[in-house]
């Protein structure tokens, strides 16, 4: 998926769109870009939060974009692409992220910032403001969203919520 040019994959960002926002992730942290397949429900998770998808014969956790990003109140169109986050196909921390569409690759290193926000930098690219994401923080946010959903479901079953 590397475009022509002399930049290494560590200095390239994959641009994608969710709602009206353009995001970027380091291409080195994306194992694959594919089509969104059928996402199956997981009994202990709310379907609006996450599910699993068959990915090359393995169950790939998929966290819905509405659970991870500020998407506003307007309904989103069906996602066209799925980013499989993880630096290699053997990476155990794979995560599927449905996105509206993949826009392409651009030169540029990943952003750096302190704090815990998933968006580590906003920079202009191609005349639009792009939110550069930290893939490790994004994975941690996905885990947090899933855990909160499971804890919330457990509380509802016990009658605590």
C-alpha positions as CSV (number, residue, x, y, z in Angstrom):
1,X,0.0,0.0,0.0
2,X,3.0,2.2,0.0
3,X,2.8,5.1,-2.5
4,X,5.6,6.1,-4.8
5,X,8.3,8.2,-3.2
6,X,11.3,7.9,-1.0
7,X,9.6,8.2,2.4
8,X,9.7,5.1,4.6
9,X,6.5,3.6,6.0
10,X,7.3,5.1,9.4
11,X,7.0,8.6,7.9
12,X,3.7,8.1,6.2
13,X,0.2,8.7,7.5
14,X,-3.0,7.1,6.3
15,X,-5.8,9.6,6.1
16,X,-9.4,8.5,6.6
17,X,-12.8,10.1,7.3
18,X,-15.3,9.6,10.0
19,X,-18.3,11.9,9.7
20,X,-17.1,15.3,8.7
21,X,-13.7,14.8,10.3
22,X,-10.4,13.7,8.7
23,X,-8.1,11.6,10.9
24,X,-4.6,10.2,10.3
25,X,-2.8,7.2,11.7
26,X,0.8,6.1,11.0
27,X,0.6,3.5,8.2
28,X,3.2,1.4,10.1
29,X,0.5,0.7,12.7
30,X,-2.1,-0.5,10.2
31,X,-1.9,-4.1,9.3
32,X,-4.6,-4.0,6.6
33,X,-7.3,-1.9,4.9
34,X,-10.3,-4.0,3.9
35,X,-14.0,-3.8,3.3
36,X,-16.3,-3.9,6.2
37,X,-17.8,-7.4,6.5
38,X,-20.7,-8.7,8.6
39,X,-20.2,-7.7,12.3
40,X,-21.6,-10.2,14.7
41,X,-22.9,-9.3,18.1
42,X,-21.1,-10.3,21.3
43,X,-23.6,-11.3,24.1
44,X,-21.9,-9.3,26.8
45,X,-21.6,-6.1,24.7
46,X,-24.0,-3.6,23.4
47,X,-24.2,-3.9,19.6
48,X,-23.8,-0.1,19.3
49,X,-20.4,-0.3,20.9
50,X,-18.6,-3.3,19.5
51,X,-18.8,-6.7,17.9
52,X,-16.6,-9.2,16.1
53,X,-15.9,-9.9,12.4
54,X,-14.4,-12.9,10.6
55,X,-11.0,-11.7,9.5
56,X,-9.0,-14.4,7.7
57,X,-10.6,-17.1,9.9
58,X,-10.1,-15.3,13.2
59,X,-12.4,-13.2,15.3
60,X,-11.4,-9.6,14.9
61,X,-12.8,-7.2,17.6
62,X,-14.5,-4.3,15.9
63,X,-15.2,-1.1,17.9
64,X,-17.8,1.1,16.2
65,X,-16.6,4.6,15.3
66,X,-19.5,6.3,17.2
67,X,-18.1,4.7,20.4
68,X,-14.6,6.1,19.8
69,X,-15.0,9.4,18.1
70,X,-17.1,12.6,18.5
71,X,-19.4,12.1,15.5
72,X,-22.0,14.6,16.3
73,X,-25.8,14.0,16.2
74,X,-26.1,13.5,12.5
75,X,-26.4,9.9,11.5
76,X,-23.3,8.5,9.8
77,X,-23.4,6.7,6.5
78,X,-22.5,3.1,6.4
79,X,-18.8,2.6,6.7
80,X,-17.0,1.6,3.5
81,X,-13.6,0.6,4.8
82,X,-12.2,-1.2,7.9
83,X,-8.8,-0.4,9.2
84,X,-7.1,-3.4,11.0
85,X,-4.9,-1.8,13.5
86,X,-1.8,-3.7,14.6
87,X,1.7,-3.4,13.2
88,X,1.8,-6.9,11.8
89,X,-0.7,-9.7,10.9
90,X,0.6,-11.7,13.9
91,X,0.0,-8.8,16.3
92,X,-2.3,-10.0,19.1
93,X,-3.7,-6.5,19.8
94,X,-5.6,-6.3,16.5
95,X,-8.6,-4.0,16.3
96,X,-11.0,-3.4,13.5
97,X,-12.1,0.2,13.0
98,X,-14.9,0.9,10.5
99,X,-14.3,4.3,8.7
100,X,-16.4,6.2,6.2
101,X,-13.6,6.1,3.6
102,X,-9.9,5.9,3.2
103,X,-8.5,9.1,1.6
104,X,-4.9,8.0,0.9
105,X,-1.4,8.3,2.2
106,X,0.6,11.5,2.9
107,X,4.2,12.1,4.0
108,X,4.5,13.0,7.7
109,X,5.5,11.5,10.9
110,X,3.1,10.6,13.7
111,X,2.1,13.3,16.1
112,X,3.5,13.6,19.6
113,X,1.9,15.2,22.6
114,X,1.5,14.7,26.3
115,X,-1.7,13.8,28.1
116,X,-4.1,11.0,27.4
117,X,-6.1,12.3,24.5
118,X,-6.4,10.0,21.4
119,X,-5.8,13.0,19.1
120,X,-2.2,14.0,19.7
121,X,-2.0,16.7,17.0
122,X,-4.1,18.7,14.6
123,X,-2.3,19.8,11.4
124,X,-3.3,21.2,8.0
125,X,-3.0,18.7,5.2
126,X,-4.3,19.4,1.7
127,X,-6.2,22.5,2.9
128,X,-8.1,20.7,5.6
129,X,-7.5,20.2,9.3
130,X,-6.5,16.6,10.1
131,X,-6.6,15.1,13.6
132,X,-3.5,12.8,14.0
133,X,-4.2,9.9,16.3
134,X,-1.9,7.9,18.6
135,X,-2.6,4.2,17.8
136,X,-1.7,3.0,21.3
137,X,-4.0,5.5,22.9
138,X,-6.7,4.6,20.3
139,X,-6.3,0.9,21.3
140,X,-6.4,1.8,25.0
141,X,-9.6,3.9,24.4
142,X,-11.2,0.9,22.6
143,X,-10.4,-1.3,25.5
144,X,-11.9,1.2,27.9
145,X,-15.1,1.6,25.8
146,X,-15.5,-2.2,25.7
147,X,-14.9,-2.6,29.5
148,X,-17.3,0.2,30.3
149,X,-19.9,-1.4,28.1
150,X,-19.4,-4.8,29.8
151,X,-19.5,-3.3,33.3
152,X,-22.6,-1.4,32.4
153,X,-24.3,-4.5,31.0
154,X,-23.4,-6.4,34.2
155,X,-24.8,-3.7,36.4
156,X,-28.1,-3.7,34.4
157,X,-28.4,-7.5,34.8
158,X,-27.8,-7.1,38.6
159,X,-30.4,-4.3,38.7
160,X,-27.9,-1.7,39.8
161,X,-28.5,0.7,36.9
